[in-house]
Amino acid sequence: MSRVTVLGLFCADLITRTTRLPVWGETLHGRGFRLMAGGKGSNQAVAAAQQDAAVTFISRLGDDAFAPIARTLYQSVGIDMSHVGTDAELNTGTATILVDDDRGDNAIVIDPGACAHLTTGHVSAAESAIAASAVFVCQLELPLAVSEHGIRLAQRHGVPVILNPAPACALPAAIYSAIDYLTPNESEAAELVGHPVETDAQVARAAATLRQWGTRNVLITLGERGVYIDSDAFQGMIPAINAGPVVDTIGAGDAFNGALAAALAEGRDLPAAARRACATAGLSVTRAGAAAALPDRAAVDAQLAGAAE
C-alpha cells in the first residue's frame, strides 16, 4: 500500500438547519440536527484511506464525548492513529454550523480545541512516519508554524508535499519552494496572489504567479468546472466529473485533496491523479456530509469507467 501522512484538524461538526440565520439575541426553531465528523485534515486523511492509501494522521483530540467519533471513524477506514494524541485538559475541536435551508447560506464557528495546542514537537514525534511516506499533506487550519514545520520535515526527507491553503492566509515567501503541489480554490488563490481569480485568464495568471514563487505544481480547483493545472509536464484544465444531482458540497475540496494524495502516492502522473480526484469530489457532492460522503476506491473506479464510455 502507498503511504500518505496527513497533518491536520479534526472537529465534530454540529449542524443545525434553520429557515434563516438568526440575529443576535434571537431564538429560532431548527429544521433538523446532525452530528458528523469534520475538519479538513481529518476529511483528507479519510478520503485518502478510502482510496486504499496507508494513512497516518497527525492531530490532537480532547478527552470528551466527541473524541470517540474520530477514533471510531479512523479505525473503520484503517487510519494509523499512533500520532493522534489526547489532551485531557481541552475539548475536541468543534464546528458549530447553522444552515439556512431557504437561501443555502451558512454561518460557522470553529473552536479547534486540542488542535490549537498541537506543537512542532508533536509533529517531530511523527518524523519517521513522514519520512516513510510517499506524500505528505497539510492545510492551514492548524497554527502556521506547525504546518510549516511538517512541510520542512517532509522536504528534509525528500517527501513530496501537498499544501491545501485553506483557510487562506499570507504565507512566508520561502515556503513556496518547499511545496510540490499547491491546491487552492478560486477564493484561496485570490487571497494568495492579491487579485481576483474568476476568469480563465485570471486563473492562469494566478497559477503562473504561484509557480514563479517556487511551487512546482499548482492546481486551482474550480468547483463544477474542474481543476486548472500549471506544471512542467501539463498545463490546462482537467474537467469535473458529474456523478449525479448535488446534495451538498461540504467536504468536496477535502475529497479532492485526499484522493489526489492517494493517487500520487501510488505513482500516477499528475493529470491521471487529478482525474481520480475530480471523480472522488464529484461523487462526494451527491451525498450528504463530509467524511460520510467520501466514496471508496471501487466507486471511484466505476465512476471513471463510466465517464470513459
Protein Blocks (a to p, Z undefined) as FASTA:
>chain_A
ZZdddddddddddddddfbdcdehiacddebdcdddedjklmmmmmmmmnopacdddddd
dddfklmmmmmmmmmnopafklmccdfkbccddddddddfknopacddddekjmlmccfk
lmmmmmmmmmmpmbdcddfkbcfklmmmmmmmmmmnopacddddbddddddfklmmmpmb
dcddfklmmmmnopacfbfmlmmmmmmmmmmnopabdcddehjnopadddfkbgcddddd
debjcfbfghklmmmmmmmmmmmmnopafklmmmmmmmmmmmmmmpgcjklmpccfklmm
mmmmmmmZZ
